[in-house]
Amino acid sequence: MEIDSLMEKIESIFGEYGFKEETIGKKRYLVRDSCYCQITYLEKLQAFVIESADNIKDAFNGALEDGDLYYINVSEKEVLNQIKRDIAKYYVD
């Protein structure tokens, strides 16, 4: 799987739910209401993780909570579907 392409698709899913890109401090977040998310690819684990904060102070300080790991050893469609379900479940009111 092409990691950069998959990252763009994940960010696009966040956009479908109304998240907007915002820079806080020196870090880029996907933000909706008071939910601040970062998507990170963990090369060693070959997985994506969504980290989040529920206020701007924690986002600015990098005090993020780790979400589930999304391993890329399954099909791209499976990864994206699981992420879409979890965004709706955990990050959208």
N, C-alpha and C positions, 0 to 999 in steps of 0.2 A: 504494500500500500504506500502511496505517496503521502508522506506526513503533512507537508505544507497544504496540499489539496484537501486532505481530510480536515485539517485545522480550519480552513476557510469554510468548509461545509458545516462544521460544528458552530462556528461563529454565525453563519447564516441562519441556523436554527434558532439561536438566541435572538437574532434580529426579527424572526417571525413572531416571537413572543414580546416584542417591543423593547428589547434591550438595545441600548445605544453605547457606542464606544466613547470612553472618557479617560483622560489621563489624570491621575491623582498622584501627586509627588512626581516620581519618574516612572511610574508603572501604568500600564494600560489595563483598563477594566471594561467589562461589559456591565452596564448599569441599568437597572429598572427599579423605580421607586427607591427603596432603601436597601436593595440587594446589589452587592458588588461582586462580580465573578471574574475569575481568571482561569484560563484553560492552559494547562501545562502538559507537555509531552515528556514522559519519563522514559528516556531511551533504554536504560538498564532493564526496566520492566516491560518495555514495549507496550506502554499503556498511556492513555490520557487520564488526567484527573482534573476535576473542576473544583477549584478552591473558592471559598466565598466568605464574605463579611456582611453583617447586617447593618453596618453604619459606616459613614465616611471616615470616622476617626480610626476604626480598626483597619479599614482599607489603606489609609494613609500610612499607618504604622506597620502594615504587612502582617497583621494578626488575623490570618485567614484560617478557616476550618477546611480540612480536606473532605472531599466527597468520595464517592465510589471510584474505583479504578475501571477504566474501559479498555480492555485488552484488544489489541488489533490482530489477534490470531484467529478471529472469526471474520465473516464477510463484512465489507464496508457497510452494507445495508443494515446488518444486525447491530453494528456499533452505533450508527446514526439513529436507528429506531429506539435503542435503549437510552441513548442520551436525550432524545426528544421526550420520551416518557418521563425521565427523571427531571428534566427541566420543568415540565408541567407540574410534577409532583412536589419538588423541593424548592424551586426558585420563583414560582409564580403563585401569587396569592389565590 
